[in-house]
């Protein structure tokens, strides 16, 4: 109760799924994390992601899947996380 009395927000601790992916060449020099809620992904799966400032769709390979990640422990700032577009 002290939290709400001090004006703090009580956050929900719902789990999210993040995928670490490696975009295809010529973009594939650095892995990136993408929000993958609603997708059943595994290592080696192929996905389409928005890449770069323009958000152009690019094919990528899933390197790792992290499940039940809270907003506070996400690998990228949760409010700025981009989502996987689709599974290929």
N, C-alpha and C positions, 0 to 999 in steps of 0.2 A: 504493500500500500504506500510506502514512503515514496516509491518511484512516481506514482501518479500525483501525489501531493506536492512534489517538487517540480512538477511540470514536465517530467520525463515521459517519453513514449515507451509503452511496453511493446516490444517487437514480437512478432511471431517467429517461431523457429522451424518453419516448414523447410523440408529438404528439397534442394534443387539438384539437377544433374548437369555437370559440366563435362565437355569433351575437349581433350587436348588434340588438336589436329595439325597436320602438316599439309599446307596447300601444295598443289601441283606446280611444276616448273612453269614459268620462270619465277613464281612467287614463293617457292618452297625452301627458302633459306632459313626460316624461323618458325617454330611451332607457335600456335595461338590457342587460346581457350575460348570456347563458345558455349553458351547456354543451350542445353539439349533436352529441356523438359518436354515430355510428350513423345520422345523417340526412344526406341529400344536399340541402343548401340553397343557395339563391342569392338575391341581392338581389331584393326584391319578393315573395318567397314568403310565404305566410300560415302561421302556426304557432299552437299553443296552448301557453301558458306558465302556471306557477303564479305568481300575483302577490300581493304584500303579505304581511303576517305570517300571514294565514290560508291562503295558498297557493291561493286560489280560481282556477280555470282561467279564463284570459282570452285572447281572440284578439289576435294581434299581427302586425305586418309586419316582415320581416327587412330591416334597413338595410345590414348588412355581415356578411360571413362571414370569420373568421380561422382558417386551418388550420395544423396542425403547431405549435401553441402548447404550450410546456413548462409544467410546474407552476410554475416559478419566474417565468415571464414572463406569466402569465395576467392578464387585465384586472381580475379580481376574485380575492380569496383562494380558491385552488383548493378547499380543504376546505369552504368555505361556498357554492360555486357551485351554483346550481339548474340543473336540466336542462329542455330543451324537452320537453313532454309528447307532442306529435304534430304532424305536418305536416297542414295542412288542405287 
